Amino acid sequence: MDIDTDTLPAFARGCAVLGSGGGGVVAMARAAALQAVEDHGPVRVVQAGELDPGLLVMPAGTAGASAVMLERVTGTEEPVYLRDKVEELYGTRVGALMASEIGGANGCMAVAWAARLGLPLVDADGMSRAFPGMNQTVMQLRGISPTPAVVCDERGRTLVIDRVTGRWLERLVRSSLEAFGGQVASTEYVLRGHQVATATALGSVSRALRLGTDLPAPLITGKIAEADDAILVEGLGADQGRLVRLEAGSEFLAVLEDGRPLACVPDVIALIDTRTGEVVQAEQVRYGLRVGVVRLLCDPIWYTPEGLRLAGPEAFGLTGLQSPPPSPPGFPCRAGTGESS
C-alpha cells in the first residue's frame, strides 16, 4: 500500500477524524505532505511483520500550539535533523518512520517526512488517535523508554533529553517551547522492529484511509445551539427534540445526553460539518453550525485499567464517567494483538 497524491486527501480526512477535535491544523500538514509526495514520490506503508527485528523505527511528530502552526511556516529539514541525531545516538541507521500520533496534523506530517527521508511508513502509531500528552502512548504502557528523545526546530537547533520518565519528558518539552518559538519537531520512544507488533497501535494508517471515505453513523445530527461555556448540539430531523452536551479540552472528551455518556475519552469523538463533510475541530465550533457527532473506539489497550489511568476520563478531570459499551462498530483489532478480528 502506498500513500500518494490520490489517496492523501482521504488519509488526511481520516487523520482529522482521529484527532477527536484536536491534534493540530490538518490542512497545513496535508499541504506539506502533498508537496513532499509530489517532490519525492509516494510513501510505502509497511506492516509490523515486514520489519527486520533489529530495524530502528523512529516515531516523529510536532508539538506546540495550533495557533503557532497557523502563523509560523516551518522548514523541510526538521526530519533530517531528527534522523541524523537519532542515528548518532543509537549508532545505526533509521530504517522506518512511524507517526507519533495518527490523529490530527501529525499523521500527515509523518507522510511528509517519510517522503522527504525516503523511508517507509509503518502502519501503526503511538496513540491510535490524538492525545495532548507526549507520554500518553502505547509505548509508555508497554514499557518502551521515552528517551533519548530529540526535539529541534527548522534551523537545526537541537535538544536531546535523556534519562527521564514519560511524564518528565512531557514537562521538559513543553517548558522548552517558548525558547523554540512555540513549536518543535520531536521524536521519542524510539523502538526496534521486533517491538512494533506488541508496543504500538497497529493498523492506524490503514484505518485513517478507510475513515476518510467511510464514517460510521452519527450519534446525533443537529446544530450547535451553544458554543461558549458549554457546547450544546440540538437535534434536527430524525433527532428533533434531543439535546447533547460536549465536554472539550484540547480535544473532545465526552458526549452527554440527560447526564448519560454517549461517548467518553478514550473514545474518539468527532464533529462532521453536514454541509461540507469537513471535520470540525474544537476551536472551530461556532453557533449555528450543522454537525454530526461521531463516536469511534480507539486501540483496545486504552480501555484496560492501565490505559484508563493514563488517558481515561479521570486523567482529564472527568470524574464518575466511563465510556459506554461499544454499540457502534468498534476498533477492528483483538485486544492486545492488533490483528484483524
C-alpha positions as semicolon CSV with decimal commas, in nm:
position;residue;x (nm);y (nm);z (nm)
1;M;0,000;0,000;0,000
2;D;0,123;0,348;-0,087
3;I;0,012;0,696;0,010
4;D;0,022;0,910;-0,300
5;T;-0,148;1,221;-0,434
6;D;-0,469;1,025;-0,498
7;T;-0,502;0,866;-0,153
8;L;-0,364;1,154;0,053
9;P;-0,691;1,356;0,076
10;A;-0,882;1,059;0,224
11;F;-0,593;0,981;0,458
12;A;-0,583;1,343;0,580
13;R;-0,957;1,343;0,644
14;G;-0,924;1,022;0,842
15;C;-0,643;1,175;1,046
16;A;-0,866;1,474;1,119
17;V;-1,141;1,242;1,244
18;L;-0,894;1,058;1,468
19;G;-0,781;1,394;1,607
20;S;-1,102;1,388;1,817
21;G;-1,135;1,763;1,770
22;G;-0,765;1,836;1,832
23;G;-0,423;1,731;1,710
24;G;-0,325;2,047;1,526
25;V;-0,403;2,204;1,190
26;V;-0,455;1,921;0,943
27;A;-0,493;2,144;0,635
28;M;-0,137;2,278;0,662
29;A;0,010;1,935;0,734
30;R;-0,183;1,792;0,438
31;A;-0,037;2,062;0,214
32;A;0,314;1,979;0,338
33;A;0,254;1,609;0,273
34;L;0,120;1,677;-0,076
35;Q;0,426;1,884;-0,164
36;A;0,662;1,618;-0,028
37;V;0,488;1,338;-0,218
38;E;0,491;1,542;-0,539
39;D;0,862;1,615;-0,492
40;H;0,982;1,273;-0,376
41;G;0,719;1,020;-0,477
42;P;0,465;0,803;-0,294
43;V;0,525;0,675;0,058
44;R;0,531;0,298;0,101
45;V;0,332;0,176;0,401
46;V;0,469;-0,139;0,566
47;Q;0,324;-0,380;0,822
48;A;0,488;-0,470;1,151
49;G;0,556;-0,823;1,029
50;E;0,762;-0,691;0,737
51;L;1,014;-0,516;0,962
52;D;1,354;-0,663;1,034
53;P;1,367;-0,733;1,412
54;G;1,666;-0,506;1,467
55;L;1,547;-0,222;1,244
56;L;1,545;0,120;1,410
57;V;1,197;0,275;1,390
58;M;1,170;0,649;1,455
59;P;0,836;0,787;1,575
60;A;0,804;1,150;1,478
61;G;0,570;1,445;1,506
62;T;0,539;1,804;1,617
63;A;0,450;1,967;1,948
64;G;0,314;2,313;2,007
65;A;0,002;2,526;1,987
66;S;-0,224;2,516;1,682
67;A;-0,224;2,896;1,669
68;V;0,154;2,894;1,628
69;M;0,131;2,642;1,345
70;L;-0,110;2,872;1,162
71;E;0,118;3,174;1,195
72;R;0,462;3,020;1,162
73;V;0,589;2,850;0,848
74;T;0,831;2,571;0,932
75;G;1,104;2,435;0,710
76;T;1,151;2,099;0,540
77;E;1,471;1,985;0,712
78;E;1,338;1,902;1,059
79;P;1,306;1,528;0,981
80;V;1,666;1,525;0,858
81;Y;1,788;1,684;1,182
82;L;1,588;1,436;1,388
83;R;1,707;1,133;1,189
84;D;2,071;1,238;1,194
85;K;2,072;1,290;1,570
86;V;1,888;0,962;1,637
87;E;2,137;0,773;1,420
88;E;2,422;0,938;1,611
89;L;2,268;0,843;1,947
90;Y;2,185;0,483;1,854
91;G;2,484;0,413;1,631
92;T;2,275;0,269;1,348
93;R;2,062;0,387;1,059
94;V;1,693;0,463;1,091
95;G;1,506;0,212;0,876
96;A;1,145;0,326;0,902
97;L;0,932;0,615;1,024
98;M;0,618;0,598;1,236
99;A;0,366;0,866;1,330
100;S;0,390;0,952;1,697
101;E;0,012;1,008;1,679
102;I;-0,212;0,936;1,383
103;G;-0,479;1,184;1,490
104;G;-0,464;1,539;1,358
105;A;-0,170;1,704;1,185
106;N;0,096;1,457;1,295
107;G;-0,047;1,178;1,081
108;C;0,007;1,390;0,770
109;M;0,343;1,519;0,889
110;A;0,465;1,159;0,916
111;V;0,379;1,113;0,547
112;A;0,561;1,434;0,455
113;W;0,871;1,337;0,649
114;A;0,877;0,977;0,527
115;A;0,864;1,107;0,169
116;R;1,147;1,353;0,228
117;L;1,364;1,094;0,403
118;G;1,288;0,820;0,150
119;L;1,176;0,586;0,430
120;P;0,877;0,352;0,456
121;L;0,598;0,446;0,695
122;V;0,488;0,182;0,945
123;D;0,114;0,105;0,953
124;A;0,100;0,194;1,322
125;D;0,132;0,489;1,557
126;G;0,175;0,562;1,924
127;M;-0,183;0,651;2,019
128;S;-0,444;0,535;1,760
129;R;-0,590;0,889;1,791
130;A;-0,465;1,225;1,922
131;F;-0,388;1,282;2,290
132;P;-0,245;1,605;2,434
133;G;0,039;1,439;2,629
134;M;0,356;1,309;2,467
135;N;0,359;1,034;2,732
136;Q;0,005;0,916;2,650
137;T;0,129;0,643;2,419
138;V;0,101;0,269;2,380
139;M;0,481;0,257;2,403
140;Q;0,461;0,409;2,752
141;L;0,214;0,142;2,858
142;R;0,433;-0,133;2,710
143;G;0,748;-0,020;2,889
144;I;0,940;0,132;2,598
145;S;1,182;0,400;2,717
146;P;1,080;0,751;2,604
147;T;1,442;0,863;2,589
148;P;1,680;0,954;2,446
149;A;1,436;1,195;2,284
150;V;1,523;1,467;2,036
151;V;1,349;1,798;1,964
152;C;1,454;2,054;1,704
153;D;1,333;2,349;1,501
154;E;1,358;2,440;1,133
155;R;1,705;2,594;1,183
156;G;1,851;2,274;1,324
157;R;1,870;2,393;1,683
158;T;1,850;2,063;1,867
159;L;1,784;1,949;2,221
160;V;1,847;1,593;2,345
161;I;1,657;1,481;2,656
162;D;1,770;1,163;2,832
163;R;1,716;0,961;3,149
164;V;1,368;1,091;3,231
165;T;1,024;0,933;3,255
166;G;0,749;0,997;3,004
167;R;0,583;1,245;3,236
168;W;0,907;1,439;3,280
169;L;0,968;1,431;2,907
170;E;0,630;1,596;2,855
171;R;0,713;1,865;3,114
172;L;1,058;1,938;2,973
173;V;0,945;1,959;2,610
174;R;0,653;2,186;2,697
175;S;0,881;2,410;2,901
176;S;1,121;2,441;2,606
177;L;0,854;2,552;2,358
178;E;0,887;2,921;2,438
179;A;1,259;2,915;2,361
180;F;1,189;2,737;2,033
181;G;0,924;2,987;1,927
182;G;0,622;2,781;2,026
183;Q;0,671;2,476;1,804
184;V;0,915;2,187;1,773
185;A;0,962;1,868;1,578
186;S;1,026;1,570;1,801
187;T;1,099;1,202;1,824
188;E;1,063;0,994;2,139
189;Y;1,000;0,629;2,230
190;V;1,235;0,514;1,950
191;L;1,196;0,139;1,912
192;R;1,317;-0,164;1,719
193;G;1,132;-0,357;1,453
194;H;1,056;-0,652;1,680
195;Q;0,883;-0,421;1,931
196;V;0,637;-0,265;1,689
197;A;0,392;-0,557;1,687
198;T;0,340;-0,552;2,064
199;A;0,415;-0,193;2,169
200;T;0,225;0,029;1,922
201;A;-0,127;0,088;1,793
202;L;-0,131;-0,125;1,479
203;G;-0,323;-0,057;1,160
204;S;-0,370;0,314;1,223
205;V;-0,257;0,433;0,878
206;S;-0,494;0,188;0,708
207;R;-0,772;0,292;0,944
208;A;-0,726;0,662;0,867
209;L;-0,751;0,583;0,495
210;R;-1,076;0,392;0,548
211;L;-1,227;0,662;0,769
212;G;-1,152;0,924;0,507
213;T;-1,419;0,771;0,285
214;D;-1,643;0,569;0,518
215;L;-1,759;0,711;0,851
216;P;-1,997;0,536;1,090
217;A;-2,345;0,675;1,153
218;P;-2,356;0,974;1,388
219;L;-2,479;0,954;1,745
220;I;-2,685;1,264;1,669
221;T;-2,723;1,511;1,383
222;G;-2,811;1,868;1,467
223;K;-2,689;2,224;1,505
224;I;-2,462;2,392;1,757
225;A;-2,703;2,565;1,994
226;E;-2,436;2,698;2,230
227;A;-2,060;2,728;2,193
228;D;-1,945;2,938;2,488
229;D;-1,909;2,784;2,834
230;A;-2,065;2,463;2,705
231;I;-2,102;2,305;2,363
232;L;-2,464;2,204;2,305
233;V;-2,593;2,021;1,997
234;E;-2,966;2,046;1,934
235;G;-3,103;1,758;1,729
236;L;-3,254;1,813;1,384
237;G;-3,453;1,589;1,152
238;A;-3,484;1,240;1,297
239;D;-3,308;1,368;1,611
240;Q;-3,551;1,658;1,667
241;G;-3,608;1,712;2,039
242;R;-3,274;1,571;2,152
243;L;-3,003;1,783;2,318
244;V;-2,647;1,670;2,392
245;R;-2,357;1,843;2,562
246;L;-1,994;1,804;2,458
247;E;-1,711;1,834;2,708
248;A;-1,394;1,962;2,545
249;G;-1,034;2,046;2,626
250;S;-0,765;2,027;2,360
251;E;-0,987;1,750;2,217
252;F;-1,350;1,647;2,258
253;L;-1,369;1,445;2,578
254;A;-1,730;1,337;2,628
255;V;-2,079;1,347;2,480
256;L;-2,362;1,355;2,737
257;E;-2,739;1,327;2,692
258;D;-2,956;1,376;3,001
259;G;-2,642;1,324;3,209
260;R;-2,573;0,986;3,046
261;P;-2,247;0,946;2,849
262;L;-2,292;0,851;2,485
263;A;-1,915;0,864;2,440
264;C;-1,622;0,939;2,666
265;V;-1,245;0,956;2,633
266;P;-1,055;0,741;2,535
267;D;-1,327;0,714;2,268
268;V;-1,263;0,924;1,958
269;I;-1,532;1,194;1,931
270;A;-1,553;1,383;1,602
271;L;-1,779;1,655;1,467
272;I;-1,853;1,647;1,095
273;D;-1,993;1,953;0,918
274;T;-2,302;1,805;0,749
275;R;-2,299;2,070;0,478
276;T;-1,936;2,034;0,368
277;G;-1,830;1,695;0,503
278;E;-1,529;1,857;0,667
279;V;-1,410;1,765;1,016
280;V;-1,471;2,039;1,275
281;Q;-1,200;2,093;1,536
282;A;-1,282;2,200;1,890
283;E;-1,155;2,552;1,830
284;Q;-1,374;2,584;1,516
285;V;-1,706;2,516;1,689
286;R;-1,947;2,807;1,650
287;Y;-2,315;2,876;1,697
288;G;-2,544;2,751;1,420
289;L;-2,302;2,505;1,264
290;R;-2,478;2,192;1,136
291;V;-2,290;1,884;1,255
292;G;-2,300;1,511;1,301
293;V;-2,146;1,379;1,624
294;V;-1,945;1,062;1,561
295;R;-1,808;0,814;1,813
296;L;-1,525;0,568;1,738
297;L;-1,336;0,332;1,964
298;C;-0,958;0,350;1,978
299;D;-0,698;0,081;2,041
300;P;-0,817;-0,175;2,300
301;I;-0,521;-0,108;2,528
302;W;-0,675;0,228;2,623
303;Y;-0,974;0,051;2,780
304;T;-0,758;-0,153;3,017
305;P;-0,709;-0,030;3,377
306;E;-0,357;0,089;3,290
307;G;-0,475;0,268;2,977
308;L;-0,762;0,438;3,156
309;R;-0,528;0,563;3,430
310;L;-0,309;0,729;3,169
311;A;-0,573;0,860;2,928
312;G;-0,920;0,786;3,064
313;P;-1,183;1,030;3,193
314;E;-1,017;1,098;3,529
315;A;-0,687;1,185;3,358
316;F;-0,879;1,478;3,205
317;G;-1,066;1,576;3,521
318;L;-1,391;1,398;3,431
319;T;-1,485;1,204;3,743
320;G;-1,762;0,949;3,750
321;L;-1,775;0,899;3,374
322;Q;-1,684;0,600;3,163
323;S;-1,711;0,500;2,801
324;P;-2,041;0,321;2,725
325;P;-2,041;-0,029;2,575
326;P;-1,927;-0,044;2,211
327;S;-2,262;-0,047;2,034
328;P;-2,123;0,124;1,721
329;P;-1,865;-0,062;1,506
330;G;-1,558;-0,097;1,724
331;F;-1,187;-0,092;1,670
332;P;-1,109;-0,367;1,416
333;C;-0,847;-0,542;1,627
334;R;-0,837;-0,803;1,902
335;A;-0,723;-0,657;2,232
336;G;-0,352;-0,690;2,285
337;T;-0,270;-0,824;1,938
338;G;-0,358;-0,562;1,678
339;E;-0,458;-0,845;1,444
340;S;-0,773;-0,828;1,234
341;S;-1,067;-0,995;1,402
